[in-house]
Amino acid sequence: MVFPGAPGRSHNHTFIGNTNVDASSTPATLRGGQTTCDLEADSSTYWTPTLYEAAEPVPPLAAILYYTRHTTGPIVSMPDGLKMIAGDVNARRPQQKSVVSWSCGGGAAKRFVIVQQCSEESALVLNVRFPNCWNGRATDSADHKRHMTYSSAGTCPASHPARLPTISLALIYPSTSRHARLSSGKFAAHADFMNGWDDNVLSRLVAALND
């Protein structure tokens, strides 16, 4: 998404969802494709920087995606063509843990700003929350972020009035050493999303969230 049509230019990524993604993929080419998601209607692609242990990539054990309603008013379905990034690919200092964080175990586990060395009994988890307020016009922007923002106390700002489902991503890894690192850098955890949903199915799911 950052370097379309330029395979290999970006740092290494780990992909979830659509299995036919390449550097030239678009929301239109994703729709209807094969997916690793439990719901076949979700042919979207979600991706994060790859986790490394020394020079070896660490594949996640599982990925969990949640679509939830975090606004006081009703939400609408994701627009066709939507692309967005959560987190800062260029971060050189800690990011907000409400957006990206690491934990040992899920649920109410303590959150950290960098990769943690978890015990063998506790999996390492990368937690990412995507923005849920859309400006209602552009499905992308130059930085893949400014057309989106986060709700505050359940309310979207006037500049981004369209309320969307909140996508939360949890990538679960085996325990790693203190030398584990992300391909994007120490503080630069992030995730990308490109919409490949069957809109009829997603609209029904969103209607259920409003109920």
C-alpha positions in Angstrom: 0.0 0.0 0.0 2.9 2.4 0.7 4.9 1.2 -2.3 2.3 0.0 -4.8 3.8 -2.0 -7.7 7.2 -2.1 -6.1 7.7 -5.6 -4.6 10.6 -5.8 -2.1 10.9 -2.1 -1.5 9.3 -2.1 2.0 10.4 -4.0 5.1 9.1 -7.6 5.4 5.5 -8.1 6.4 3.3 -10.9 7.7 -0.1 -11.2 6.1 -3.5 -12.3 7.4 -6.6 -12.9 5.3 -6.5 -12.9 1.5 -3.9 -15.4 0.2 -3.3 -13.8 -3.2 -1.9 -10.5 -2.2 1.0 -8.9 -4.1 2.4 -5.5 -4.6 -0.3 -4.6 -7.2 -3.3 -5.7 -5.2 -6.3 -3.4 -4.9 -9.6 -3.7 -3.0 -11.2 -4.7 -6.2 -8.8 -7.6 -6.9 -9.1 -8.9 -3.4 -12.8 -9.2 -3.3 -14.0 -12.9 -3.6 -10.4 -14.3 -3.2 -9.4 -17.1 -1.0 -8.8 -16.2 2.6 -7.4 -17.5 5.9 -10.3 -15.9 7.7 -13.0 -18.1 9.1 -15.6 -16.1 7.2 -15.1 -16.6 3.5 -16.8 -13.3 2.8 -13.8 -11.5 4.3 -11.2 -11.5 1.6 -9.6 -8.4 3.0 -5.9 -8.3 3.7 -4.4 -7.3 7.1 -0.7 -7.1 7.5 2.0 -6.2 10.1 5.8 -6.0 10.1 7.4 -9.4 10.5 8.8 -10.4 13.9 12.3 -11.7 13.8 14.3 -13.8 16.3 17.9 -13.1 15.2 17.7 -13.5 11.4 14.8 -15.9 11.4 11.2 -14.8 10.9 8.8 -15.8 13.7 5.4 -16.9 12.2 2.4 -16.2 14.5 0.6 -19.1 16.0 -2.7 -17.5 15.3 -4.4 -14.2 14.5 -7.6 -12.9 16.0 -9.7 -10.1 14.4 -12.5 -8.4 16.3 -15.1 -6.1 14.6 -16.8 -4.2 17.4 -18.9 -1.0 17.9 -17.0 1.6 20.0 -19.3 4.6 19.4 -22.5 5.8 21.1 -24.3 6.2 17.7 -24.9 3.6 15.1 -22.1 2.5 12.8 -22.1 2.0 9.0 -20.3 -0.6 6.9 -16.8 -0.2 5.6 -16.8 1.7 2.3 -15.7 -0.1 -0.8 -12.0 0.6 -1.5 -11.1 1.6 2.1 -7.4 1.4 3.0 -5.9 2.5 6.3 -2.9 2.1 8.6 -3.0 1.9 12.4 0.2 2.8 14.2 3.3 4.7 13.0 5.6 2.9 10.6 8.3 5.6 11.3 8.0 5.7 15.1 11.2 6.2 16.9 9.7 6.6 20.4 6.9 4.8 22.2 3.4 5.0 20.7 0.1 5.1 22.4 -0.6 1.7 23.9 -4.3 2.1 23.1 -3.3 1.9 19.4 -0.4 -0.6 19.4 1.0 -2.6 22.2 2.6 -5.9 23.2 1.6 -8.2 26.0 2.3 -11.6 27.5 -1.0 -13.3 27.2 -4.3 -11.6 26.2 -7.2 -10.2 28.0 -6.3 -7.8 30.8 -2.6 -8.5 30.6 -0.2 -5.6 31.1 0.6 -3.7 27.9 4.1 -2.7 26.8 5.5 -0.4 24.0 8.1 -2.8 22.8 8.5 -6.6 22.2 8.6 -8.5 25.5 10.4 -11.7 26.6 7.5 -13.8 27.8 7.6 -17.0 29.8 7.3 -20.3 28.0 3.8 -20.6 29.4 2.6 -17.2 28.1 2.4 -16.3 24.5 3.7 -13.0 23.1 0.8 -10.9 21.7 0.9 -7.9 19.4 -2.3 -5.8 19.8 -3.4 -3.3 17.2 -6.6 -1.1 17.1 -7.6 0.5 13.8 -9.2 4.0 13.6 -13.0 3.9 13.5 -14.0 7.4 12.3 -14.0 8.1 8.5 -14.3 11.5 6.8 -17.0 10.1 4.6 -15.3 11.0 1.3 -11.8 9.6 0.6 -11.2 5.9 0.9 -7.4 6.5 1.1 -5.0 9.4 1.7 -1.4 10.2 1.0 -0.3 8.9 4.4 -3.1 6.2 4.5 -4.2 7.7 7.8 -5.6 11.3 7.6 -8.9 10.2 6.1 -9.4 8.2 9.3 -9.2 9.0 13.0 -10.2 7.5 16.4 -13.4 8.2 18.3 -13.2 9.8 21.7 -15.7 8.8 24.5 -17.7 7.1 21.8 -18.0 10.2 19.6 -16.4 10.9 16.1 -15.2 14.4 15.4 -17.1 16.7 12.9 -14.2 16.3 10.5 -14.7 12.5 10.4 -18.4 12.0 11.1 -18.9 8.5 9.6 -18.8 5.9 12.4 -17.3 2.5 11.3 -16.7 -0.8 13.1 -13.5 -0.8 15.2 -11.1 -3.5 13.9 -8.9 -4.9 16.6 -6.1 -7.3 15.7 -4.2 -9.7 18.0 -1.3 -11.6 16.6 -0.2 -14.5 18.9 3.4 -15.6 18.8 5.4 -18.2 20.7 7.6 -16.9 23.5 10.7 -15.2 22.2 14.0 -14.0 23.6 14.8 -10.4 24.5 16.6 -10.1 21.2 13.4 -10.4 19.1 12.6 -7.4 16.9 10.2 -6.1 14.3 11.3 -5.6 10.7 10.0 -2.0 11.0 12.0 -1.0 14.1 11.9 -1.1 17.9 8.9 1.2 18.4 7.3 1.1 14.9 4.6 -1.5 15.4 1.7 -1.0 13.0 -0.8 -2.8 10.8 -2.4 -2.1 7.4 -5.9 -2.9 6.2 -7.3 -3.1 2.6 -11.0 -3.8 2.3 -11.9 -7.0 0.4 -15.2 -7.8 2.1 -18.4 -9.0 0.4 -20.3 -5.8 1.2 -23.7 -7.6 1.6 -22.3 -9.9 4.3 -20.5 -7.1 6.1 -23.5 -4.9 6.1 -25.6 -7.6 7.8 -22.9 -8.0 10.4 -22.7 -4.3 11.0 -26.5 -4.1 11.4 -26.3 -6.8 14.1 -23.7 -4.7 15.9 -26.1 -1.8 15.9 -28.8 -4.0 17.3 
